[in-house]
Amino acid sequence: MQEQRVFQYDNASRTFHFSYLIRKGLYDQKKSHLHEHSYEIYYLLSGKRNYFIQDRVYAVQKGDLIIINKKELHHTADRGEPGHERLLINAAEPFVRPAIDPGAPALLPFHRGSGVLRLNLEEQSAVETLMLRIMDELKGKQAGYELYAEALLTELLLLIYRWEERYVSQDAPSQDNLQEKITQVARYISTHYKEDITLEKLSDHFFISPYYLCRIFKKLTGLSVVEYVQLARMREAKRLLEETNEKIIDIAEMVGYASVGHFNRVFKKTAFITPLQFRKRMRKQAR
C-alpha cells in the first residue's frame, strides 16, 4: 500500500489537526477508535470506503462528508477497490469558540449526531473550497493564519448545521447485504450486551458461519466480536458510574459480569484506572 501524506498540520495546543492523504492501494484502519475531546470531519475526495460509526456500517463514496462527535467509535475500511484520497480535520472545542450571540446555533456537537452527509455537486465544491483554503492558510502561515483557519472552519460547521436533510438515514438499508448484516450484528450487541453473547450464538442467530462473521466483523468495525461486546459493556458501566450511585458490584452485574473481580480487571485494562477511581475523577470534574 502506497501512501502519500500531501500535507499535515497540528497546532501547539493539540486542539486542531488537518491532513490531506492519498493512498494508492487497499487500506483498512488497524483499530476502531474514538476521540475523547475532539470532533472529526472527513471528506472523501476520491475512491470508495466503508465507514463504521458506533453500530452502523455506511457505504461511503466520492463527495461524502463524514462527521463524528467526540467519544463516538469509528473506523474506515476498503470496499474492495484500491486507492482513495481524503481530507481530515480534528478540532476540539477550545479551537472553535462559541458564538458571541446567545441566539446563534450551537455548531458543536453536531446537532443531528455523527453520520454521513451525501452532498450534491455544488455542496461538494463548497466543502472542497473551504477545506483547501484552510490548508493553504496553514501552509502559508501568514499573520493570523490560525484565526483565519478557525473562521473558515466555523463557516464549514455552519454549512453542516444547515445540511441536516443531507444525512444518510440511520434506518436506510445499506447498499451492500454484507454491510447491512454487520450493522444488524453490531446493533444486536449494543442492545443485548448484558447477555452471554458468544460468536457461536451470534452465528446461529444471524445465519452466518462463525469464521466468516469473525473475519468480516473485524474488517468492517476494526474490532473483534469479543472486543465489541466488551466495549458496549464498558460504555454503559462508565455512564452508570458517572450518573448514578449504584454500587460497583451491582453495576458489574448490570452490564453483564457475574464476577466483580473480572469486571474490575476489564475496566482497568480499558480505562487504565479502576471503576472507583473513574467515579471519583468524573465527580471531581463535575464539581
C-alpha positions as CSV (number, residue, x, y, z in Angstrom):
1,M,0.0,0.0,0.0
2,Q,1.5,3.3,-1.1
3,E,0.7,6.3,1.0
4,Q,1.4,10.0,0.2
5,R,0.8,12.4,3.0
6,V,0.4,15.6,0.9
7,F,0.0,17.9,4.0
8,Q,-0.3,17.6,7.8
9,Y,-0.7,20.2,10.5
10,D,-1.1,20.1,14.3
11,N,-1.2,23.3,16.4
12,A,0.8,23.7,19.5
13,S,-2.1,23.1,21.9
14,R,-3.1,19.9,20.0
15,T,-6.7,21.2,19.6
16,F,-6.6,21.3,15.8
17,H,-5.3,18.7,13.3
18,F,-5.6,18.8,9.5
19,S,-4.3,16.3,7.0
20,Y,-4.5,15.6,3.3
21,L,-3.8,12.0,2.4
22,I,-3.6,9.9,-0.8
23,R,-3.4,6.1,-0.7
24,K,-2.8,4.0,-3.8
25,G,-3.6,0.5,-2.6
26,L,-6.1,-1.2,-0.3
27,Y,-6.2,0.1,3.2
28,D,-8.1,-0.8,6.5
29,Q,-7.5,1.1,9.7
30,K,-5.9,-1.3,12.2
31,K,-8.4,-0.5,15.0
32,S,-11.6,1.3,15.7
33,H,-11.0,4.4,17.8
34,L,-12.7,7.5,19.3
35,H,-11.6,11.0,20.3
36,E,-12.2,12.0,23.9
37,H,-12.1,15.7,23.3
38,S,-12.2,16.4,19.5
39,Y,-14.7,16.3,16.6
40,E,-13.9,14.8,13.2
41,I,-14.7,16.0,9.7
42,Y,-13.7,13.5,7.0
43,Y,-14.2,14.4,3.3
44,L,-13.7,11.7,0.6
45,L,-12.2,13.4,-2.5
46,S,-11.9,10.1,-4.5
47,G,-12.5,6.4,-4.1
48,K,-15.0,4.3,-2.1
49,R,-14.8,3.3,1.6
50,N,-16.8,1.5,4.3
51,Y,-17.2,3.7,7.3
52,F,-18.3,2.3,10.7
53,I,-19.8,4.7,13.2
54,Q,-20.9,3.3,16.6
55,D,-23.2,0.5,15.4
56,R,-23.7,1.2,11.7
57,V,-21.6,0.5,8.5
58,Y,-22.0,3.1,5.8
59,A,-21.0,2.7,2.2
60,V,-19.2,5.9,1.5
61,Q,-18.5,7.4,-1.9
62,K,-16.6,10.3,-3.5
63,G,-18.1,13.6,-2.3
64,D,-19.4,12.3,1.0
65,L,-18.8,14.2,4.2
66,I,-18.5,12.1,7.4
67,I,-18.9,13.9,10.7
68,I,-18.1,12.4,14.1
69,N,-18.9,13.7,17.5
70,K,-16.4,13.3,20.3
71,K,-16.5,9.9,22.2
72,E,-18.1,8.2,19.1
73,L,-16.5,5.0,17.9
74,H,-15.5,4.9,14.3
75,H,-13.4,3.0,11.7
76,T,-12.8,3.0,8.0
77,A,-12.1,0.1,5.7
78,D,-11.8,-0.5,1.9
79,R,-14.6,-1.7,-0.3
80,G,-12.5,-3.9,-2.5
81,E,-11.3,-1.1,-4.8
82,P,-7.7,0.2,-4.3
83,G,-6.9,3.8,-3.7
84,H,-8.6,6.8,-2.1
85,E,-8.0,10.4,-1.3
86,R,-9.3,12.3,1.7
87,L,-9.2,15.5,3.7
88,L,-9.4,15.3,7.5
89,I,-10.0,17.7,10.3
90,N,-10.0,17.1,14.1
91,A,-10.9,20.0,16.2
92,A,-11.5,20.4,19.9
93,E,-14.0,22.9,21.3
94,P,-11.2,25.4,22.6
95,F,-10.2,25.8,18.9
96,V,-13.8,26.6,17.8
97,R,-15.1,29.2,20.1
98,P,-18.8,29.6,20.8
99,A,-20.7,32.3,19.1
100,I,-20.9,35.7,20.9
101,D,-24.6,36.0,20.1
102,P,-26.5,33.7,22.6
103,G,-29.2,33.2,19.9
104,A,-26.8,31.7,17.4
105,P,-26.9,28.0,16.7
106,A,-24.5,25.7,18.6
107,L,-22.3,24.2,15.9
108,L,-20.7,21.6,18.1
109,P,-21.6,18.9,19.0
110,F,-23.1,18.1,15.6
111,H,-26.8,18.6,16.4
112,R,-28.0,15.6,14.5
113,G,-25.3,13.4,15.8
114,S,-22.5,11.6,13.9
115,G,-23.2,10.3,10.4
116,V,-22.6,10.7,6.7
117,L,-23.8,13.6,4.6
118,R,-24.4,12.9,0.9
119,L,-23.8,16.2,-0.9
120,N,-24.7,17.4,-4.3
121,L,-22.1,18.8,-6.7
122,E,-22.5,22.4,-5.5
123,E,-22.2,21.4,-1.9
124,Q,-19.2,19.2,-2.6
125,S,-17.5,22.2,-4.3
126,A,-18.2,24.4,-1.2
127,V,-16.7,21.8,1.1
128,E,-13.6,21.3,-1.0
129,T,-13.1,25.0,-1.4
130,L,-13.3,25.7,2.3
131,M,-11.1,22.8,3.4
132,L,-8.4,23.6,0.8
133,R,-8.5,27.2,1.8
134,I,-7.9,26.1,5.4
135,M,-4.9,24.0,4.1
136,D,-3.5,27.0,2.2
137,E,-3.7,29.2,5.3
138,L,-1.9,26.5,7.4
139,K,0.7,26.1,4.8
140,G,1.4,29.8,4.2
141,K,1.4,30.8,7.9
142,Q,0.8,34.4,7.3
143,A,-0.2,36.8,10.1
144,G,-3.3,35.5,11.9
145,Y,-3.4,32.2,9.9
146,E,-4.8,30.1,12.7
147,L,-7.5,32.7,13.3
148,Y,-8.4,32.6,9.6
149,A,-8.4,28.8,9.6
150,E,-10.8,28.9,12.6
151,A,-13.1,31.3,10.7
152,L,-13.1,29.1,7.7
153,L,-13.8,26.0,9.9
154,T,-16.7,27.9,11.5
155,E,-18.2,28.6,8.1
156,L,-17.9,24.9,7.3
157,L,-19.6,23.9,10.6
158,L,-22.4,26.3,9.8
159,L,-23.0,24.7,6.4
160,I,-23.0,21.3,8.1
161,Y,-25.6,22.6,10.6
162,R,-27.8,23.7,7.6
163,W,-27.5,20.5,5.7
164,E,-29.4,18.2,8.1
165,E,-31.5,16.9,5.3
166,R,-28.3,15.5,3.7
167,Y,-27.8,12.9,6.4
168,V,-27.9,9.3,5.2
169,S,-30.7,7.9,7.3
170,Q,-29.7,5.6,10.2
171,D,-32.5,3.3,9.2
172,A,-31.9,3.3,5.4
173,P,-30.9,-0.1,4.1
174,S,-27.2,-0.4,3.2
175,Q,-26.1,-0.6,-0.4
176,D,-24.5,-3.9,0.4
177,N,-26.0,-7.0,2.1
178,L,-22.8,-7.7,4.0
179,Q,-22.6,-4.2,5.4
180,E,-26.3,-4.5,6.5
181,K,-25.6,-7.8,8.2
182,I,-22.7,-6.4,10.2
183,T,-24.8,-3.4,11.1
184,Q,-27.5,-5.8,12.4
185,V,-24.9,-7.7,14.4
186,A,-23.4,-4.5,15.9
187,R,-26.9,-3.2,16.9
188,Y,-27.8,-6.5,18.4
189,I,-24.7,-6.5,20.6
190,S,-25.4,-2.8,21.5
191,T,-28.8,-3.8,23.0
192,H,-28.0,-7.3,24.3
193,Y,-24.6,-6.7,25.8
194,K,-25.9,-7.8,29.3
195,E,-26.4,-11.3,28.0
196,D,-23.9,-14.1,27.5
197,I,-23.0,-13.2,23.9
198,T,-20.7,-15.6,22.1
199,L,-19.6,-15.9,18.5
200,E,-21.4,-19.2,18.1
201,K,-24.7,-17.7,19.4
202,L,-24.4,-14.7,17.0
203,S,-23.6,-17.1,14.2
204,D,-26.8,-19.1,14.8
205,H,-28.9,-16.0,15.3
206,F,-27.8,-14.3,12.0
207,F,-27.3,-17.5,9.9
208,I,-23.6,-16.8,9.1
209,S,-20.6,-19.1,9.8
210,P,-18.6,-18.2,12.9
211,Y,-15.3,-17.9,10.9
212,Y,-16.9,-15.6,8.2
213,L,-18.7,-13.5,10.9
214,C,-15.5,-13.1,12.9
215,R,-13.4,-12.1,9.8
216,I,-15.9,-9.6,8.3
217,F,-16.9,-8.1,11.6
218,K,-13.3,-7.3,12.4
219,K,-12.7,-5.9,8.9
220,L,-15.6,-3.6,8.9
221,T,-15.6,-2.4,12.5
222,G,-12.0,-2.7,13.4
223,L,-12.9,-4.8,16.5
224,S,-13.4,-8.5,17.2
225,V,-16.8,-9.6,18.4
226,V,-15.5,-10.1,21.9
227,E,-13.9,-6.6,21.9
228,Y,-17.1,-5.0,20.7
229,V,-19.2,-6.7,23.4
230,Q,-16.6,-5.6,26.0
231,L,-16.8,-2.0,24.6
232,A,-20.6,-1.9,24.8
233,R,-20.4,-3.1,28.4
234,M,-17.7,-0.6,29.4
235,R,-19.6,2.3,27.8
236,E,-22.7,1.6,29.9
237,A,-20.6,1.0,33.0
238,K,-18.9,4.4,32.7
239,R,-22.4,6.0,32.3
240,L,-23.7,4.3,35.4
241,L,-20.5,5.2,37.4
242,E,-20.8,8.8,36.4
243,E,-24.6,9.3,36.6
244,T,-25.8,7.0,39.4
245,N,-24.9,6.0,42.9
246,E,-25.2,2.3,42.2
247,K,-22.6,0.1,43.9
248,I,-19.8,-1.2,41.8
249,I,-20.7,-4.8,42.4
250,D,-24.3,-4.0,41.2
251,I,-23.0,-2.2,38.1
252,A,-20.8,-5.1,37.2
253,E,-23.9,-7.4,37.2
254,M,-26.0,-4.8,35.3
255,V,-23.6,-4.7,32.4
256,G,-23.2,-8.5,32.1
257,Y,-20.3,-9.6,34.5
258,A,-21.0,-12.3,37.0
259,S,-17.8,-11.5,38.9
260,V,-17.0,-8.0,40.2
261,G,-13.3,-9.0,40.1
262,H,-13.5,-9.8,36.4
263,F,-15.3,-6.5,35.8
264,N,-12.7,-4.6,37.7
265,R,-9.9,-6.2,35.7
266,V,-11.5,-5.5,32.3
267,F,-12.4,-1.9,33.3
268,K,-8.8,-1.1,34.4
269,K,-7.4,-2.7,31.3
270,T,-9.6,-0.5,29.0
271,A,-9.8,2.7,31.1
272,F,-6.4,2.4,32.8
273,I,-8.0,3.2,36.2
274,T,-10.3,1.3,38.5
275,P,-14.1,1.9,38.4
276,L,-13.9,3.7,41.8
277,Q,-11.1,6.0,40.6
278,F,-13.1,6.7,37.4
279,R,-16.2,7.7,39.5
280,K,-14.1,9.9,41.7
281,R,-12.5,11.6,38.7
282,M,-15.8,12.3,37.0
283,R,-17.4,13.7,40.1
284,K,-14.3,15.9,40.7
285,Q,-14.6,17.2,37.1
286,A,-18.3,17.9,37.5
287,R,-17.6,20.0,40.6
